[in-house]
Amino acid sequence: MIHQYKSNGYAIVLDVNSGSVHVVDDIVYDCIALLDQGCSNEEVTEKLSASYSGEDLKTALKEIQELTDEGMLFTEDIYENAIEHFKERPTVVKALCLHIAHDCNLACKYCFAEEGEYHGRRALMSYEVGKKALDFLIANSGSRRNLEVDFFGGEPLMNWQVVKDLVAYGREQEKIHNKNFRFTLTTNGVLVNDEVMEFCNKEMGNVVMSIDGRKEVHDHMRPFRKGAGSYDLVVPKFQKWAESRNQDKYYARGTFTHYNLDFSKDVLNLADLGFKQISVEPVVAPSDADYALQPEDLPKLFEEYDTLAKEMIKRNKEGNGFNFFHFMIDLTGGPCVYKSLSGCGSGTEYLAVTPWGDLYPCHQFVGNEDFLLGNVDEGITKPAICKDFKNCNVYAKEACKKCFARFYCSGGCAANSYNFKGKIDDVYEVGCELERKRVECAIMIKAAMAEEEV
């Protein structure tokens, strides 16, 4: 499969199955387009003879053939025939999302967790339940040494002592079981103080700081329960925290909605505030929500991604660059085949744990009893659900089979598929359109940076 597009003055050709990316001139670009349609070299020469000389066409076709022979163009899909074997691969649990608090001190309008309650009751995870969760992870991790635990909410800092106690317990268990815990924390910043920063800088491999960008955007969507905005309180804390982490191993993480379709301004506002690790992501909401993204919003959102990509290139050249999560793409190291085919591992390698110890495929399924897998006392009691998630891959989704971005998004989010289509092996079309655009922008940025290095 070949995907071609032009962006910011670059003619780009992506060989989907190999992951090879080529920045080409117009003649090669046009030749590849015709070859991809099934034309022979002779037919290509005939069709393009009015635009290019015969000698130039001969040279271009020779170069294309060389790339094809080297396995960098028109490659076969080597994964589809092996998918049945892939589905039978052994898996172990390697990551938990600990819902340390089903409660929150903000009332974010787009929160899928309903202000932390997750369709249920407010609750804080006890130390005993948290210990059992870590024990479950260790017991079900097989020979895997590196394990991940994300302290999540609601707002996890509302249960801060238990967070600290569980980190201490995890560090004890590392030595006993030859494991290595990477702890992370997601917070709205309201309760962040120097003690929280110091502890997290020592113990947390990553922290996620929730902030939506410009003050008016943030305060509109992330107010306190009585209506006051939270921006002025959290921004100075987050700025200090990012600096204390040497501008690394964190994300200033926001959400854009129908209210701020010009979200590139929010990303750049965060960059102007000094943040170097930024992730501003599209809201996923029922289509009848007033803040939900609509299909008719897509042209504007595509324009925003293009604007952001060009500005990132400009700032990087000026020595004032920053990372944007959705534009971070590795074109040199080769893909992890398992991750490319099945994504985040929800329901198999990654599970969410409620404050009372119930297990779900991920945080977005919490509260939906149809996806209750078991609990930390008994373990997985409904393995059939896990098997369904294990069988969920890019070849199980019809929409993915012809999509050039499938090995970058790995088929998208199972929760989004379920919420919009009623099943986990489908896709959320608006999300797919945005993912394709992000991949194109990310590759274009790589092309621009490579040109700068030459």
N, C-alpha and C positions, 0 to 999 in steps of 0.2 A: 504494500500500500504506500502510495506517495501522497504527501500533502504539500501544496505549494501556496505561497502567499507573498504579497509585497507589503512592506511596512517601513516607514521612515526612510525610504530610499533604498532599502535592501530587498533583493529578490532571494527568497529563502525556499529551499527544498528540504523537506523532512522525509526520510525513509523510515516509515513508522515501525516496521518490524525489527530493524537493526538499531534504531535510535540515531542513526547518522544524520547530521545536519550539514547542509551545503549552502553557502552564500555564493550565488552564481551571477553571471551576466545575462543579459536579455536573451541572447541566442540559445544558450544552454537551457535557460528557463523555458523558453518556448518549445525547444526540442523535447525536453522531458515531458511537458504537458501532452504533446502529441503521442509520444511513445507510451505514455500511461493510458492513452485511449486505445492502444492496440495497433497504432500505425507502424509500418515497417520503416527502415531507414530511408528507403526510396520514396515512400509516401511523405515522410517528414520533409525530405529535401524538396519534393515537388510543391508541397503546401507552403513552404517558407522561402521559396526561391525568389519571390518578389521582394522580400524584406532583407535577405542576407545573401552574400556571395556563396557560390558553390564550395569554394575552398574553405571558407569559414564554417560552413555547415558540416563539411567533412571532418574538420578538426574538432568541432563540438561533439559530434556523434562518436568520434573516437574516444574523447575524454569520458563521455557518458558510459561507453562500453567498458572502459578500464575501471571505472568506479563500480560498475555492476559486477565485473569479474572479481573485484576485491571484496564483495559482499557489503557494499555501502549504498547500493541503489537497487530498487526492484527486488528486494530480498523476500524470501518465502517466510511465512509465519511458522516458526518451529515449535510454538507453544500449543497451538490448537489441538494437534494430534496427541499431545501428552497430557491433556487436561484431566483425563480420567485418573491417570497416575497421580497427578498433582492433588486431586481431591482426596486421595487416600493417604496423603502424607501425614506422618504423626505430628501432632501439635501439643504444645504445653502452654500453660498460662504464664505469661511473662510480665503482665502489667495489670494494675488495679486502679480504678478511680474510686477513691474513698469519699463517700458523701459524709464528710465529717460533721456537716451542719445542714439540716433541712430547715434553715431559717436564714433570714437576710435583713440587713438594716437599710437597704434601699428598696425601691419599688420600680425597677426598670420595666418599661412598658412592653418590651419585646421578649421578656424572660420566659423561656420555655419551661422553666421550673416553677412558675407561678409564685414569684417572690420567695423561692426556696422550698415550697411545700411539696412539689412534685405530685400534684393531684392527691395528696394525702394530708398528713398532719405534720406540724412543726416538731422537730426532734433534733437532738444532738447525739452524735455517736459516743457511746461510752468507751472507756479505755479497754474494757474487756472485749467488747465486740471488735474494736480495732485490732487488738492482739490476735484474735481468732482469724481475722481477715489476713493479716500478715502470715500467720501460720499456714492458712489455706494456700496462699501464694507460694510459699516455700515448698509445701508438700506437693503442689501440682506443677512445679516448674521443671521437673526432671533434672537433667544435667545442666540446664541453662544457669549460668552464674549471674549475669547482669539482669536485675529486675527493676521495674519502675512502679512507683506509687505516687499518684497525684492526689493531693488534698484539695477537695472540691466542695462546692456548696450548691445553693445558698452561698453564704459567706463563711469560709472556714475559720477566719480569725475570731468568730463568735464562739469557737470551741478551741481556743489557742492552746490551753494547757494540755489537752488531749493530743493535739498535733505534736507538741514537744515530747510528750511521754512516748508516743508511738515511734517517733524518730529514734529516741533513745533505745527503745525495745528492738527496733530494726537493726540498729548498730550492734547490739548484743548478739542478735541472731546471725548476723553476717559471719562472725568469727566461728560460731558453732557449726554452721551449715555450708561454709565456703561460698557465700553469696555476696553480691554487691548491690545495695539498694541505691537507686537514683530517685530521690524525692523531689517533687515539684509542688508548687502551690499556686492557686489562682485566687486573686483577691480584688475586691472593689476599692481597696485603699482606705476606707473610712477608719479602720482601727489600726492601720500601720503606724508604728512608732519606731524609735531607735532600737529598742530591744528586739522587735520583730525583724527589722532589717539585719541586725547583727547575727541573729540566729539563722535566718534564711541564707545569708551570705556564706555562712559556714556549712550549712547542712543541705541546702536545696540546690539541685543541679540546674533548675530553671524556675523562674517565677513569672507569672502572667499577671500584668497590671491592667485592669479593665478601664479603658478610657476611650471615648468615642471621637475625639478630635476637637474641633472648635467648641468654645464654651457654650454657645447657644444650642449646638447640636447635642452635646453631652448632657447639659442640664435638662433639655426637653425630654430625653429618653431615659435618663438615669437620675431621677430625683429621689429625695428622701420620701418617706410615706406621707408626710404632711405637705409635700409639694416643693420644698426648697431644693435648689440644685446642689450637686455634690462636687462640681468642677473645682471651685476655688479651694476646697478642702484637700482634694486628693492630688491635684497636679504638683504642688511643691514637694509632697512626699515622694511621689513617683520619680520626679526629676532627681531628687537627692538619692533615691534608691538606685536608679539606673547608673548614676555616677559612681556610687559605692561598689557597684558590680563591674566597674571598668567598662561600662557600655556593652556588656556581653552577658550571655546566659539569662536573658529575660526577653519578654515581648510586651510592648505597649499595645494592647489588643483591643480593638474597637469593632463596632458593628455599624454598618450603614444600612439605611432603610429608604423607603419611598420619600421620606421627608428630606433626605440629603443625597439626592442623586449625583450631586457634584462632589462626591466623596473624596476625589483626589485632593481637594482643598483641606480635608480633614487629615489625610495622610501627611501632606506637606506641613500642616500646622503642627503636627506631632514632631516632625523632623525639625521644624524651626524652634520648638521647645527644647531641642537637644537630644531627643530619643534617636537611637541608632538602630534599634531592632523593633520593627513595626509590623503589625498585622491588623488590617482593617478589613473585615469580612462581610459578605452580604448576609442580611437577615434572612432567615428561613421561617416563614410564618404562613398561616392559613390565608388563602388568596382573598378572603373577605375582610382581613384585618386592614385598617386604614394605612398602616405603615408597611404593608407587604409589598415586595417588589412584584411588578407586573410584566408580562411579556412586552408590552409597549414601552417599557423603560429600557429595554436592552440597547437600542442604538445610543442613547445617552450614556449608559454605563460603559459600552465599548469605547466611546469617545473619551471617557474619563480614564480608562486604563491606558489608552494611547497617550494621553496627556501626561499621566503619571510616569509612564515608561520613559518618555522623552526628557522629562524634568530630572528623573533619576540619572540618566546618562549625563546630562549637563552638570548636575551637582557632583557626580563622581569624578568627572574630568576636572572640576574646580577644586577637588580635594575635600569636598564636604558631603560625601556620599552617605547613604544609609541602606539598610537591608529591608526589603518588603517581603514578607513571608511568601506570598503567592507568586512572586517573581523569582524565588530561589529554586533553581533547577540545575541538576548536575548532568552535564553532557559528556563528561570524560570518564567517570568512574564505572560506568555500566550499571544497569538497573539490577536491583534485587528481584529475582524472578518471582518469588513468592509474594513480595509486596506489590509488584507490578500487576499481578493477576488478581490478588484478593484484598489489597488495601490495608486498612487499619487493624484487621484481626479481631474486630468486635465479635463477641459471642464465642470465640475460641481462645485467642491469645490475650485478649483484653476484656476485662469484665468490670462492671460497676457494683459497688457495695453500698446498700442503704444504711442509715444509722442503726437499724435493728438487725442488720446482717444478711438481708436478702441479696441474692445475686441476680444481676441483669446483664444483657449483652453489652450495653454501654449506657452512659448517663442519660441519653435521650430516650431510652426505653423505660427508664425507671418510672414506676407507677402503673405501667401497663401489665396487668396480671397475665396476659397471654404470653408474655416473654419472661416470666419469673422462672429462673433456671434452677434455683435451690437456695441454699443459705450456707453461712460459714460453719455451721455445726454439722450439717449432713453432707455438704459439698453439692456437686451437680446432681440433681435428682431428675432432670428432664434433658437427657443427652440428645434427644431427637431435635430439640431446638438448636443446640450447638451444631449438630450435623447440618441443619439447614443453612446456618451461617457459614459453615465450612465449605459448602457447595456453592456459595454465592461468589461468583468471580466474573471477570469481564466476558467470558464466553457463555455465561448463564443469562446474560442480558442482551436481548436482541439489539437494543439501541447502541450497545458498545461495539458490536462486531464491525461496524463500518465507520467508527469514530477514530480519528487520528490521535486523539488525546488519551485513549484508553489506558495506555501504559504509564501515563503520568498521574491520572486521578484514580486508577485501579478500579474503575466502575462506579465511583462516587459513594455517597453515604447511604447505608442500608436504612437508617432511620428516616432520612428524607424520602427515600423510595416508599417506605411503608406509609408515612404520613400523607403522601400525595397520591399513591397508587394502591395502597392496601396490601402490598407485598414487598418483601425485601429484595427481590431480584429484578426490580425495574429501575427506572431513573427519574430524577426530578429535572425536567427539561430546562427550566430557567437556570438552574445550577450548572447543567451541562454546557449551556451556551456561554456562561461566564467562565467556566473552566477552560474551554477552548480558546477564548480570547486571552486569558491569562497565560496560557502556554505559548501562544504566538508572541505575546509581548516579552515573555521571559527569554525566549530564543532570540528575539531581535536584540534585546539588551546584551546578550552574550556576544552576538555578532558585532555590535558596536564596540564593546569592550575589547574584543579580540583585535579589531581593526586598530584601536588605539595603541595596543601593545606592539603592533608590527613596526 
